Amino acid sequence: MKLFHGGRVQADSARAPEPLDILVGEDGRIEALLAPGSTVPDAERIDLSQRLIVPGLLDAHQHLDKSRTLRDVPNPAGDLDGAIAAFSAYATRMTQAEVERNAERTIAACLERGTVAIRSHVNIDTECRLRNIEALLAVRERWADRLRVQVVAFLTSGGVHASEGAAWLDSALRAGADVVGATPNRARDVGAFMDVLFAAAERHGRPIDVHLDEHLDITHVHFDALIERTLAHGMQGRVVASHSSVLSALPPAEAGRIIEGLARAEIGVVTLPAANLFLQGRSYDRLTPRGLTRVNDLARAGVTVACASDNIQDPFVPTGSGDLLEIARWTMLAAHLASTELARAFDMVTRHPAKLMGLAADHGIKVGARADWLVTDALDAEDLVASGPLARTVVFGGRRVAGPGH
């Protein structure tokens, strides 16, 4: 056992950090939250030196198999179609070793900055077939003692149109992929293709996370098809609509109707500010839209909304440090959160993605949760989002895995 003492702990049940000692068992889970100065016989004592302890950060949407390819895959147009075309051409000559190397470099950067779990959408298409899935499954195993990786079997636009697409999806799920994913809005028959996704999810007992309506064209809106199938299949709370950009382009009444349906079906939303700010709205000659979904309207309706990194240094997003606190700040600014909502922005990279990723029981600072924490010199979670302290220690399963030890 380990007794972490002398820290300022942001427990799930508290509104602000408080002095607490944390007892962690041999299984890497929190056994007790104790008063300061508690004594536990035979426990290893670890001094936290008045540092802040908060739950580790959770990245609900990345593309680790594309990461770090920017130098080899230029996207001069800077839009989504340009990025898709550029990466499709490049993917034919990628190797599994290259995918693994780039992914691990990004995972290491994310871990150093406080991320303890990543959900990565991994291409399945005519260029990659299952190569990238195999790469990320191998990476997942190598990093399992330091960070959790969820692999989404992601049928891209190429996979959607390929006759082998459904079979590839089944093979990826049998091999161990965690989530069913795709870009259904690029299918010729969106409803029929969504039926394929829900059937696969039922066969393999997996949740669904789709790139939905990642555009601003109000003549192509597919939320109703997703809502109807989620309710019909009894998959409330197990479906995520990532991006959902077109909601911001719809008239308020129509957007409100769809948002009510998302809330009723318990469909979560992940907003991706880096990609949406970079890719969307380039054809506008004035009042360029931000491209994000209606974050505030969704939240007011009771929809769980997380923010995440999406792409890191590739043709879809040329920047990215792997710092989710940076993404929380971008969401705060681009989505027009109130200046009093820094804590809400922090929830969007911790508590909210935990729910969407099926990790709510494991995550947080509470008895029974995993001891996966970010330890810094910040004043509190609001200070973390506002200023992003650089001196970060990461604890995973009660063991320091990144940053300076104390």
C-alpha positions, -999 to +999 in steps of 0.1 A: +000+000+000+010+036-005-001+066+015+001+099-005+002+127+021+007+164+023-012+173-008-041+195-017-067+171-031-095+179-055-118+150-045-149+143-066-172+152-037-156+186-030-160+220-046-124+230-039-090+213-031-086+203+005-058+188+026-063+150+024-042+119+025-049+092-001-044+055+006-038+035-025-040-003-025-018-029-043-043-029-071-036+007-079-070+019-066-080+044-039-088+026-007-095+056+015-094+094+016-080+103+051-075+133+073-041+149+071-015+132+092-031+098+092-010+068+100-013+036+081+010+008+093+032-008+066+021+017+040+048+034+019+046+071+026+049+095-004+051+133+003+031+155-021+047+187-008+015+208-009+010+202-046-025+200-062-038+165-070-066+163-097-079+135-118-058+127-148-069+141-182-089+120-207-086+126-244-119+113-259-109+117-295-076+114-313-062+099-345-029+084-333-024+065-367-022+099-385-002+117-359+031+134-368+027+129-406+025+167-414+059+169-430+052+141-454+015+149-460+010+186-470-026+200-473-023+232-493-060+237-494-063+235-457-098+221-457-113+187-448-115+173-483-079+183-490-067+166-458-086+134-466-072+133-502-037+140-490-037+113-463-054+087-485-026+091-511+001+089-483-015+059-466-007+036-494+030+038-486+028+040-448+043+011-428+030-004-396+064+004-379+059+041-389+024+042-375+035+027-342+065+050-340+045+082-346+017+071-323+041+063-294+058+097-298+024+114-294+013+092-266+045+101-247+039+138-252+003+134-240+013+114-209+040+140-199+012+167-200-012+147-178-033+125-201-040+091-187-064+077-213-069+083-251-096+071-274-081+069-308-100+065-341-079+042-363-084+042-401-100+012-419-101+018-456-089+006-490-054+020-483-049+007-448-073-022-444-064-035-409-027-024-408-033+006-386-057-013-363-029-039-358-004-012-351-026+005-325-035-027-308+002-034-304+008+001-291-021-003-266-005-033-251+029-018-248+016+013-230-010-005-208+011+000-176+013+038-182-018+050-201-050+035-214-057+035-251-092+028-265-090+017-302-120+028-324-124+007-356-129+037-378-143+032-413-132+063-431-149+075-463-128+050-483-139+022-459-175+033-461-177+028-498-156-004-500-175-036-504-152-052-478-159-024-452-184-043-430-161-074-430-131-053-421-150-038-392-160-072-379-124-084-381-111-053-362-136-058-335-128-095-332-091-086-330-098-064-300-109-029-311-129-013-283-154+009-302-174+010-335-166+041-355-171+055-390-180+086-411-216+077-420-224+111-435-201+102-464-221+070-472-243+069-503-272+057-481-266+071-446-295+052-429-285+018-444-249+024-434-258+033-398-277+000-397-244-018-405-227+001-376-255-007-350-256-043-361-218-046-356-221-029-322-247-054-312-228-085-325-197-075-306-211-057-276-193-025-283-202+012-281-204+035-311-185+068-317-191+083-352-178+114-370-211+130-377-218+160-399-183+174-398-193+202-421-215+234-423-239+223-451-274+225-437-288+204-466-270+173-453-280+167-417-281+132-403-287+134-365-322+121-367-310+088-382-285+084-354-311+093-327-337+069-341-313+040-342-299+047-307-334+045-292-345+016-313-314-005-303-315+005-267-281+020-269-287+051-248-255+063-231-234+042-255-233+064-285-211+095-292-214+120-321-180+136-325-177+170-342-215+177-349-203+209-365-234+215-387-255+221-356-239+256-354-251+264-390-287+254-385-314+279-374-319+279-336-353+261-337-341+232-358-309+229-339-329+229-306-351+201-319-321+180-327-304+188-294-335+177-276-333+144-294-296+139-286-305+145-249-334+121-250-312+094-266-283+101-242-260+106-271-228+124-261-209+149-282-172+155-285-162+190-298-128+192-315-118+229-316-084+225-332-097+207-363-129+227-366-112+260-363-085+250-389-107+231-414-141+247-414-153+279-431-124+284-455-149+291-484-164+321-466-153+355-477-166+373-446-177+365-410-158+332-411-176+307-388-157+291-359-169+257-371-176+242-336-209+227-326-233+244-302-214+236-270-235+257-247-269+248-261-260+211-259-249+215-223-280+234-213-301+206-227-283+180-206-261+165-233-227+154-221-201+174-240-163+167-239-135+184-258-105+166-273-074+169-293-085+152-326-055+154-349-019+163-339+005+176-365-010+160-396-028+174-427-060+178-406-044+199-379-008+211-384-002+219-347-006+201-314+015+195-283-006+168-268-017+191-240-054+187-232-054+218-210-045+238-241-076+222-258-097+231-228-085+267-232-093+267-269-128+254-262-133+281-236-125+308-261-139+293-294-172+280-279-178+312-259-179+296-224-184+323-198-154+337-180-167+321-148-166+286-164-130+275-161-141+246-139-166+235-166-138+235-192-117+213-169-147+189-166-147+187-204-113+170-203-119+149-172-154+141-159-173+144-191-150+123-213-149+097-185-187+092-190-184+091-228-155+066-227-172+043-202-146+051-175-168+070-150-165+043-123-127+041-127-120+079-129-118+106-104-106+110-068-130+088-048-128+055-031-127+026-056-114+047-085-080+041-101-052+063-088-047+081-121-038+117-113-022+149-125-001+165-098+010+202-102+018+234-084-015+250-096-039+266-072-069+246-084-085+231-115-095+266-127-059+277-125-048+247-145-071+257-174-063+294-172-025+291-170-014+255-177+015+250-153+044+232-169+057+212-139+035+182-140+038+148-124+015+120-137+005+091-115-011+060-131-023+032-109-006+048-079+028+048-096+046+078-110+049+074-148+059+109-159+073+141-145+094+149-114+090+127-083+083+139-049 
